[in-house]
């Protein structure tokens, strides 16, 4: 029984460390200088190392944009215009992640761990983009017509 308590305590400590790391990562994503990161993404890259560095910058920018989208999704007071902007940001994040994955795949090959990591990120961003596209499509059918106010 004592050993089980030690294992459970160890698991709880690991979970607390993980939660703190996740919160620190989220905070650091929002503190990133987006302009500087965009410059890194657009910088010319002639060597494979520079191309991989640019791919990592693209992926980081993709997650900055995605994190901002997710945080705004939790705000239910946003307007239709804000929803459209979120859709544009999510689409840009997906495009950046796909470009980064393409570079990494070309340089390192399909079976490399970094290539697989980038592919998982593309999948996550694709899910966010799809969710926002579907949500915006639903708004077209659920939003009231200007004529509806005159009927009641």
C-alpha positions as CSV (number, residue, x, y, z in Angstrom):
1,X,0.0,0.0,0.0
2,X,2.8,2.4,0.8
3,X,4.5,1.8,-2.6
4,X,1.2,2.6,-4.4
5,X,1.0,5.9,-2.5
6,X,4.5,6.8,-3.5
7,X,3.7,6.1,-7.2
8,X,0.5,8.1,-7.1
9,X,2.3,11.0,-5.5
10,X,5.0,10.8,-8.1
11,X,2.4,10.8,-10.9
12,X,0.7,13.8,-9.3
13,X,4.0,15.8,-9.2
14,X,4.6,15.0,-12.9
15,X,1.2,16.2,-13.8
16,X,1.7,19.4,-11.9
17,X,5.0,20.0,-13.7
18,X,3.4,19.3,-17.0
19,X,0.6,21.7,-16.3
20,X,3.0,24.4,-15.3
21,X,5.0,23.8,-18.5
22,X,1.9,24.0,-20.7
23,X,0.9,27.3,-19.1
24,X,4.4,28.7,-19.5
25,X,4.4,27.7,-23.2
26,X,1.0,29.4,-23.7
27,X,2.2,32.6,-22.1
28,X,5.4,32.6,-24.1
29,X,3.5,32.1,-27.4
30,X,1.5,35.2,-26.7
31,X,4.6,37.2,-25.8
32,X,6.3,36.5,-29.1
33,X,7.1,39.4,-31.4
34,X,5.0,38.4,-34.4
35,X,6.8,41.0,-36.7
36,X,10.3,39.6,-35.9
37,X,9.0,36.0,-36.4
38,X,7.5,36.9,-39.8
39,X,10.9,38.3,-40.8
40,X,12.5,35.0,-39.9
41,X,9.9,33.2,-41.9
42,X,10.5,35.3,-45.0
43,X,14.3,35.4,-44.7
44,X,16.2,33.8,-47.6
45,X,17.6,30.4,-46.8
46,X,20.4,28.9,-48.9
47,X,21.7,26.1,-46.7
48,X,19.7,23.1,-45.4
49,X,20.3,24.3,-41.8
50,X,18.9,27.8,-42.6
51,X,15.9,26.1,-44.3
52,X,15.2,24.0,-41.3
53,X,15.5,27.0,-39.0
54,X,13.1,28.9,-41.2
55,X,10.7,25.9,-41.1
56,X,10.8,26.0,-37.3
57,X,10.1,29.7,-37.4
58,X,7.1,29.1,-39.6
59,X,5.8,26.4,-37.3
60,X,6.2,28.7,-34.3
61,X,4.4,31.5,-36.1
62,X,1.6,29.0,-37.0
63,X,1.2,28.1,-33.3
64,X,1.2,31.8,-32.3
65,X,-1.7,32.5,-34.7
66,X,-3.5,29.3,-33.6
67,X,-3.2,30.1,-29.9
68,X,-4.6,33.5,-30.5
69,X,-7.5,31.9,-32.4
70,X,-8.2,29.4,-29.7
71,X,-8.2,32.1,-27.0
72,X,-10.7,34.2,-29.0
73,X,-12.9,31.2,-29.6
74,X,-13.6,31.0,-25.9
75,X,-14.9,34.6,-26.1
76,X,-18.6,34.2,-27.1
77,X,-19.1,37.9,-27.5
78,X,-17.1,38.2,-30.8
79,X,-18.7,39.5,-33.9
80,X,-19.1,37.9,-37.3
81,X,-16.2,40.1,-38.6
82,X,-14.0,38.7,-35.8
83,X,-15.0,35.2,-36.7
84,X,-13.9,35.8,-40.3
85,X,-10.6,37.2,-39.1
86,X,-10.1,34.1,-37.0
87,X,-10.8,32.0,-40.0
88,X,-8.2,33.9,-42.0
89,X,-5.6,33.5,-39.2
90,X,-6.3,29.8,-38.9
91,X,-5.9,29.3,-42.6
92,X,-2.6,31.2,-42.5
93,X,-1.4,29.1,-39.6
94,X,-2.3,26.0,-41.6
95,X,-0.5,27.2,-44.7
96,X,2.6,28.1,-42.7
97,X,2.6,24.7,-41.0
98,X,2.2,22.9,-44.4
99,X,5.1,24.9,-45.9
100,X,7.3,24.1,-42.9
101,X,6.4,20.4,-43.1
102,X,7.2,20.4,-46.8
103,X,10.7,21.8,-46.2
104,X,11.4,19.5,-43.4
105,X,10.2,16.5,-45.3
106,X,12.3,17.4,-48.4
107,X,15.4,17.9,-46.3
108,X,15.2,15.2,-43.6
109,X,12.9,12.6,-45.3
110,X,9.5,11.2,-44.4
111,X,10.7,8.9,-41.6
112,X,12.6,11.5,-39.5
113,X,11.1,12.4,-36.1
114,X,11.0,16.1,-36.9
115,X,9.1,15.4,-40.1
116,X,6.5,13.4,-38.1
117,X,6.3,16.1,-35.5
118,X,5.6,18.7,-38.2
119,X,3.0,16.5,-39.7
120,X,1.2,16.1,-36.4
121,X,1.2,19.9,-36.1
122,X,-0.3,20.2,-39.6
123,X,-3.1,17.8,-38.5
124,X,-3.9,19.9,-35.4
125,X,-4.0,23.1,-37.3
126,X,-6.1,21.5,-40.0
127,X,-8.6,20.6,-37.3
128,X,-8.7,24.2,-36.1
129,X,-9.1,25.5,-39.6
130,X,-11.9,23.1,-40.4
131,X,-13.7,23.9,-37.1
132,X,-13.6,27.6,-37.9
133,X,-14.8,27.1,-41.5
134,X,-17.7,25.0,-40.3
135,X,-18.6,27.5,-37.6
136,X,-18.5,30.4,-40.1
137,X,-20.7,28.4,-42.5
138,X,-23.3,27.8,-39.8
139,X,-23.4,31.6,-39.1
140,X,-24.7,32.2,-42.6
141,X,-27.8,30.0,-41.8
142,X,-28.4,31.0,-38.2
143,X,-27.9,34.8,-38.3
144,X,-31.2,36.8,-38.5
145,X,-32.1,38.5,-41.7
146,X,-32.5,42.3,-41.5
147,X,-36.1,41.7,-42.6
148,X,-36.8,39.5,-39.5
149,X,-37.0,42.5,-37.2
150,X,-39.8,44.1,-39.3
151,X,-41.9,41.0,-39.1
152,X,-42.3,40.9,-35.3
